[in-house]
Amino acid sequence: MRSRRGPIAVAIVVSAALLFGAAATANAMYVSGQQKLVNERAGKFKMRGDLLGKWKITKFKQTHSKPVFKAKGTEKFNGCIDLNGDRACDGDPSGVMKFRFRYWGSFNDDGSINLGTCAHPVTGGKGSFAGASGFLMMVDRPTKKKPFVKTHYEGEIDLAGSSARAADPPRAC
């Protein structure tokens, strides 16, 4: 039996690249960092890196289970973009940013993650994020320590009418 993971993975990467490229504008800010699980049942996470604050899944719907787990829903981020890198939100753009997401994952028989990825277009916001647009990609990979997954994010956020720093070019993987 042939594995369908290869073509599925390629399709996900190509789709993400097209969406990510479409989100870039001259005023967009490149962001990257880690998302840390706080409470799986409640869908709560902590954001580190360029985004500082709380992340919450507000709506989740599983759309497929095999051979690839698929889900979609909505999320919100409450925090800031740490423009000066001081790991604090003082003086940085802050508020609530809302997202839609699509998730694709591969899991082992024991339920542990093999690989996961999700696409997060910005759908609105409040505070400094009112009128924001942009796109984040996240990748989940397994670890040997609890919570047994590490999530990296990166993308571009455009704050409508903002004169914040222009986007840095993405760093190589």
Backbone bond lengths (Angstrom), bond angles and torsions (degrees), N, CA, C in turn:
res aa  C-N    CA-C-N  psi(-1)  N-CA   C-N-CA  omega(-1)  CA-C   N-CA-C  phi
1 M - - - 1.441 - - 1.526 109.56 -
2 R 1.297 118.02 128.65 1.460 122.29 -178.57 1.511 110.52 -80.41
3 S 1.314 116.13 142.62 1.457 121.58 177.17 1.525 109.73 -78.74
4 R 1.327 116.23 138.91 1.460 120.44 177.72 1.520 110.67 -100.54
5 R 1.325 118.12 3.39 1.459 121.13 -177.71 1.519 112.11 -64.23
6 G 1.341 118.48 -39.95 1.461 121.54 -178.60 1.513 112.33 -57.30
7 P 1.339 118.99 -56.97 1.470 120.23 179.67 1.532 112.71 -62.61
8 I 1.324 117.19 -34.81 1.468 120.28 179.02 1.524 109.58 -65.99
9 A 1.331 117.15 -45.58 1.463 121.01 179.61 1.517 111.19 -61.48
10 V 1.339 117.15 -42.23 1.462 120.79 179.04 1.524 109.91 -62.99
11 A 1.319 117.69 -43.40 1.467 121.38 179.67 1.528 111.10 -61.64
12 I 1.323 117.32 -40.48 1.466 121.03 179.24 1.525 110.02 -64.43
13 V 1.328 117.25 -46.95 1.464 121.16 -178.38 1.520 111.21 -63.18
14 V 1.321 117.91 -44.45 1.464 121.59 179.99 1.528 110.21 -64.21
15 S 1.325 117.49 -44.70 1.468 120.83 178.39 1.511 111.33 -60.48
16 A 1.326 116.26 -44.51 1.458 120.65 -179.92 1.526 110.91 -62.81
17 A 1.318 116.68 -42.67 1.469 120.21 -179.87 1.525 111.25 -62.17
18 L 1.326 116.63 -41.83 1.462 120.00 178.76 1.527 111.31 -64.93
19 L 1.334 116.95 -44.51 1.454 120.51 179.64 1.518 111.25 -67.28
20 F 1.327 117.23 -42.07 1.450 121.94 -179.53 1.516 110.16 -62.68
21 G 1.315 116.72 -43.36 1.460 120.95 179.25 1.514 112.10 -64.52
22 A 1.317 117.50 -36.17 1.462 121.26 179.67 1.514 111.91 -68.98
23 A 1.329 118.08 -24.80 1.461 121.17 -177.30 1.517 112.49 -79.37
24 A 1.315 119.26 -19.94 1.455 122.69 -174.25 1.521 111.46 -71.24
25 T 1.339 116.44 132.37 1.449 122.77 173.68 1.518 107.97 -134.68
26 A 1.315 116.90 171.33 1.462 121.11 -178.11 1.532 112.55 -62.40
27 N 1.331 118.48 -29.48 1.466 121.55 -178.00 1.530 113.11 -97.34
28 A 1.311 117.82 5.62 1.456 120.91 -176.86 1.522 110.84 -73.10
29 M 1.325 114.85 146.63 1.461 122.02 177.04 1.513 108.87 -107.80
30 Y 1.308 116.64 128.36 1.452 121.61 175.61 1.521 108.15 -74.74
31 V 1.342 117.10 132.51 1.466 122.31 177.71 1.519 109.12 -130.29
32 S 1.332 115.78 146.52 1.457 120.07 174.72 1.518 108.63 -155.49
33 G 1.323 115.47 159.49 1.454 120.57 178.77 1.517 111.26 165.13
34 Q 1.329 114.57 -156.82 1.461 122.13 -177.61 1.517 110.73 -120.08
35 Q 1.323 115.45 147.39 1.458 122.35 172.11 1.525 106.31 -111.99
36 K 1.328 116.14 125.90 1.463 120.71 -177.45 1.528 109.91 -112.40
37 L 1.334 115.63 130.21 1.458 121.57 178.95 1.520 110.47 -65.59
38 V 1.340 116.59 131.24 1.462 122.75 175.90 1.519 110.02 -108.12
39 N 1.353 117.00 -48.53 1.457 122.21 -178.70 1.533 108.16 -149.63
40 E 1.337 116.02 103.99 1.465 120.52 -175.67 1.523 112.09 -62.05
41 R 1.323 117.15 -44.83 1.486 120.56 -178.95 1.515 112.40 -60.20
42 A 1.334 116.13 -39.04 1.465 120.61 -177.89 1.527 112.08 -88.25
43 G 1.338 117.81 -4.33 1.455 121.13 -179.47 1.519 112.63 65.43
44 K 1.337 116.96 39.49 1.464 121.51 -177.47 1.524 110.86 -110.35
45 F 1.336 114.64 139.07 1.448 122.61 -177.89 1.521 109.65 -139.34
46 K 1.326 115.87 162.44 1.455 122.87 174.89 1.523 107.20 -116.17
47 M 1.329 116.80 133.82 1.454 121.57 -179.74 1.525 109.51 -100.06
48 R 1.338 115.04 135.67 1.464 122.95 177.23 1.516 108.07 -127.47
49 G 1.321 116.19 159.03 1.460 120.72 -179.21 1.507 109.03 102.25
50 D 1.336 116.94 -134.63 1.460 120.50 -179.30 1.522 112.94 -73.01
51 L 1.330 117.48 -27.93 1.464 121.54 173.55 1.522 107.30 -100.12
52 L 1.326 116.89 124.12 1.467 121.86 178.08 1.514 108.56 -117.88
53 G 1.320 116.97 126.77 1.451 119.03 177.06 1.509 112.70 147.42
54 K 1.333 113.87 -158.28 1.463 121.81 -175.61 1.524 110.22 -105.95
55 W 1.329 115.36 141.59 1.467 123.20 178.70 1.522 107.11 -123.24
56 K 1.327 117.35 134.60 1.465 120.19 -178.96 1.516 110.13 -138.43
57 I 1.334 114.97 135.32 1.463 120.87 171.50 1.522 106.53 -78.34
58 T 1.333 117.59 123.69 1.462 121.55 -177.92 1.525 112.82 -102.69
59 K 1.336 116.58 -20.54 1.467 121.58 176.84 1.516 107.15 -152.40
60 F 1.346 116.71 133.86 1.466 121.54 -177.77 1.514 109.22 -139.72
61 K 1.338 115.83 128.26 1.463 120.43 177.15 1.525 108.81 -136.39
62 Q 1.328 115.63 119.73 1.463 120.93 174.70 1.515 107.20 -74.14
63 T 1.342 116.27 130.93 1.454 120.04 -179.12 1.524 113.25 -111.17
64 H 1.338 117.35 -16.01 1.461 121.42 -178.97 1.521 108.16 -163.06
65 S 1.343 117.18 151.48 1.461 118.63 179.88 1.529 113.99 -118.64
66 K 1.332 118.99 -34.60 1.468 120.31 -178.00 1.517 110.51 -142.38
67 P 1.297 119.12 147.52 1.456 127.80 2.51 1.520 112.72 -77.16
68 V 1.332 117.70 -15.78 1.460 122.12 178.13 1.523 108.28 -118.81
69 F 1.336 116.30 128.83 1.462 120.83 175.03 1.525 107.40 -71.54
70 K 1.331 115.98 132.44 1.462 120.98 179.60 1.521 108.89 -131.98
71 A 1.330 115.65 143.81 1.457 121.37 177.27 1.521 108.67 -150.55
72 K 1.324 114.82 163.65 1.463 121.01 175.76 1.521 107.67 -146.06
73 G 1.325 115.29 165.48 1.455 118.63 179.25 1.513 112.08 168.52
74 T 1.345 114.20 -157.61 1.456 121.50 -179.27 1.527 108.97 -132.26
75 E 1.329 114.80 158.06 1.461 121.43 -178.73 1.516 109.16 -147.53
76 K 1.342 114.72 164.53 1.453 118.39 171.73 1.521 109.65 -140.41
77 F 1.315 114.14 145.99 1.454 123.68 177.45 1.515 107.35 -114.08
78 N 1.328 117.53 130.09 1.457 122.81 177.49 1.523 106.75 -121.08
79 G 1.314 116.62 106.34 1.454 119.86 -177.12 1.509 111.68 171.82
80 C 1.344 116.11 -141.84 1.457 120.38 -175.33 1.525 111.22 -142.66
81 I 1.325 114.69 167.88 1.458 122.00 167.30 1.524 105.32 -100.21
82 D 1.309 117.15 115.71 1.465 123.44 -175.60 1.531 109.57 -78.13
83 L 1.330 116.09 82.68 1.465 120.91 -174.57 1.525 113.30 -65.81
84 N 1.335 117.12 -36.10 1.461 118.80 -176.13 1.528 113.40 -96.58
85 G 1.333 117.52 1.76 1.467 121.23 174.71 1.510 115.87 69.12
86 D 1.348 116.99 23.62 1.470 119.22 -178.49 1.531 113.05 -92.09
87 R 1.327 117.46 7.01 1.466 123.90 179.92 1.529 112.71 60.97
88 A 1.326 115.43 29.44 1.464 122.14 177.07 1.527 108.05 -142.13
89 C 1.319 116.63 158.92 1.460 120.73 -176.38 1.531 114.22 -96.53
90 D 1.326 118.30 -1.17 1.472 120.98 -178.13 1.525 111.08 -58.45
91 G 1.342 116.04 119.47 1.454 121.87 177.38 1.516 115.33 79.59
92 D 1.310 118.05 -2.07 1.463 121.35 -179.89 1.532 110.64 -94.61
93 P 1.347 117.65 156.41 1.467 119.95 176.36 1.533 109.52 -58.64
94 S 1.332 115.92 129.16 1.468 119.20 -177.54 1.518 110.97 -144.29
95 G 1.326 114.46 164.76 1.448 121.56 179.84 1.513 109.86 149.71
96 V 1.327 115.35 -149.92 1.460 121.92 178.93 1.530 108.05 -116.59
97 M 1.333 115.77 130.76 1.457 121.03 176.41 1.529 107.74 -120.01
98 K 1.324 116.07 134.64 1.465 120.89 -178.49 1.521 110.24 -107.56
99 F 1.349 114.43 148.94 1.456 122.04 -177.37 1.526 110.70 -136.88
100 R 1.319 115.55 155.13 1.455 124.07 163.44 1.517 104.72 -104.20
101 F 1.318 119.07 153.55 1.465 118.58 175.79 1.510 111.97 -141.93
102 R 1.335 113.80 155.44 1.464 124.48 169.91 1.516 105.38 -128.35
103 Y 1.323 116.59 132.16 1.461 121.84 -177.11 1.519 110.14 -122.18
104 W 1.335 116.54 140.15 1.451 123.76 173.92 1.519 106.99 -130.02
105 G 1.328 117.58 131.33 1.458 119.70 -179.17 1.512 112.87 -145.56
106 S 1.311 113.89 154.13 1.451 122.20 175.17 1.524 106.99 -121.24
107 F 1.335 115.94 127.26 1.459 120.52 -176.28 1.524 110.45 -121.17
108 N 1.319 115.30 149.46 1.465 121.95 176.18 1.526 109.32 -78.85
109 D 1.318 117.18 168.14 1.469 121.50 -179.03 1.524 112.84 -58.88
110 D 1.335 117.52 -29.47 1.467 120.80 179.93 1.532 113.02 -83.23
111 G 1.336 117.29 2.51 1.458 121.47 178.71 1.519 113.77 92.41
112 S 1.326 117.77 -7.41 1.465 119.97 178.93 1.529 109.83 -74.50
113 I 1.316 114.48 152.51 1.461 119.02 -176.65 1.518 111.28 -76.77
114 N 1.307 115.63 140.54 1.452 123.42 173.18 1.527 108.00 -97.38
115 L 1.332 115.75 -48.20 1.459 122.79 177.09 1.516 108.06 -167.82
116 G 1.318 116.67 142.79 1.450 121.10 176.91 1.515 110.14 -143.33
117 T 1.312 116.68 151.10 1.455 121.34 175.55 1.520 108.96 -148.54
118 C 1.321 115.52 149.90 1.457 118.68 177.93 1.521 110.79 -147.20
119 A 1.320 114.29 150.28 1.456 123.72 -179.85 1.522 108.17 -109.61
120 H 1.339 116.53 135.60 1.463 121.92 -173.59 1.530 111.44 -133.12
121 P 1.318 120.20 85.84 1.460 119.83 172.93 1.533 110.06 -73.92
122 V 1.334 116.11 141.23 1.470 122.33 176.98 1.533 107.72 -72.22
123 T 1.341 116.38 135.80 1.469 120.14 -179.94 1.523 113.57 -117.18
124 G 1.320 118.43 -3.54 1.455 120.66 179.51 1.509 110.81 158.98
125 G 1.325 114.68 -175.61 1.448 118.17 179.34 1.515 113.20 -179.78
126 K 1.329 114.26 177.12 1.469 123.06 178.00 1.513 108.19 -134.28
127 G 1.334 116.40 162.88 1.452 120.48 -178.05 1.518 109.39 68.39
128 S 1.326 117.14 -138.14 1.469 120.93 178.84 1.516 112.38 -63.14
129 F 1.341 117.41 -16.83 1.455 121.26 -177.62 1.532 113.16 -94.90
130 A 1.334 117.58 5.40 1.468 120.28 175.70 1.529 107.90 -63.10
131 G 1.312 117.35 126.53 1.455 122.18 -179.45 1.521 114.28 80.80
132 A 1.324 117.09 5.44 1.468 119.92 -179.29 1.521 110.88 -67.56
133 S 1.321 115.12 154.21 1.459 122.11 172.69 1.521 106.72 -139.99
134 G 1.308 115.22 171.50 1.453 118.67 178.43 1.508 111.75 142.52
135 F 1.319 114.05 -165.68 1.456 119.31 -171.30 1.517 109.49 -159.75
136 L 1.326 116.89 135.60 1.464 122.46 173.74 1.518 109.21 -120.25
137 M 1.318 115.90 146.02 1.461 122.85 169.80 1.521 106.76 -116.67
138 M 1.312 116.95 141.61 1.454 122.00 176.44 1.521 108.85 -128.08
139 V 1.324 115.19 145.08 1.459 121.55 177.85 1.521 108.64 -129.08
140 D 1.337 116.16 127.23 1.463 122.93 176.44 1.515 108.37 -100.46
141 R 1.322 115.95 133.76 1.458 119.38 174.09 1.524 108.82 -134.98
142 P 1.321 116.65 150.73 1.467 120.10 -176.50 1.529 112.17 -71.51
143 T 1.344 115.19 150.47 1.462 122.18 173.50 1.523 107.78 -132.21
144 K 1.314 116.93 168.92 1.462 121.36 179.58 1.524 112.13 -90.49
145 K 1.350 117.40 -12.30 1.460 121.39 -179.50 1.526 110.08 -107.97
146 K 1.350 115.79 151.98 1.463 120.60 176.46 1.509 108.93 -57.27
147 P 1.290 118.93 139.52 1.460 130.13 8.20 1.522 113.83 -87.11
148 F 1.333 117.98 20.04 1.469 124.65 175.46 1.522 114.32 67.43
149 V 1.321 116.18 16.93 1.458 121.17 175.17 1.526 108.17 -149.82
150 K 1.333 115.15 143.80 1.456 121.65 174.88 1.515 106.83 -124.39
151 T 1.325 116.53 130.11 1.453 121.05 -177.05 1.524 110.16 -115.10
152 H 1.316 116.11 123.81 1.468 122.57 175.98 1.531 107.59 -107.96
153 Y 1.334 116.46 139.02 1.466 120.27 175.19 1.515 109.51 -123.06
154 E 1.313 115.18 153.43 1.450 121.25 167.46 1.518 108.94 -160.46
155 G 1.324 114.37 155.48 1.441 119.49 -179.13 1.509 111.60 171.30
156 E 1.312 115.22 -161.75 1.452 121.42 -179.75 1.517 109.56 -133.27
157 I 1.320 114.65 135.84 1.460 122.48 177.64 1.523 107.52 -120.82
158 D 1.320 116.78 130.44 1.459 122.88 178.09 1.524 107.64 -113.13
159 L 1.319 115.65 113.41 1.456 120.43 176.82 1.520 107.68 -87.10
160 A 1.312 117.28 116.19 1.464 122.49 -176.49 1.525 110.53 -52.77
161 G 1.328 116.25 122.62 1.462 120.77 176.77 1.517 113.70 72.55
162 S 1.306 118.69 8.11 1.462 121.35 -177.38 1.518 110.56 -80.68
163 S 1.324 115.30 147.02 1.464 119.78 173.85 1.520 109.54 -108.66
164 A 1.334 116.51 22.22 1.462 121.15 178.14 1.519 109.26 -64.34
165 R 1.326 116.51 171.37 1.466 121.70 -174.05 1.529 112.59 -54.40
166 A 1.299 115.49 144.40 1.474 120.38 177.49 1.513 109.16 -72.23
167 A 1.298 115.93 162.68 1.462 122.01 -176.83 1.525 111.01 -64.79
168 D 1.321 115.67 134.75 1.459 121.17 170.73 1.518 106.78 -82.37
169 P 1.317 117.17 149.87 1.471 117.21 177.01 1.521 110.15 -65.06
170 P 1.328 117.90 144.76 1.464 120.38 178.52 1.520 110.85 -58.83
171 R 1.331 115.92 142.42 1.462 121.76 176.90 1.517 108.52 -81.11
172 A 1.320 115.42 149.74 1.468 120.34 178.90 1.516 110.59 -66.14
173 C 1.339 115.87 149.42 1.462 120.74 178.06 1.502 110.36 -70.78
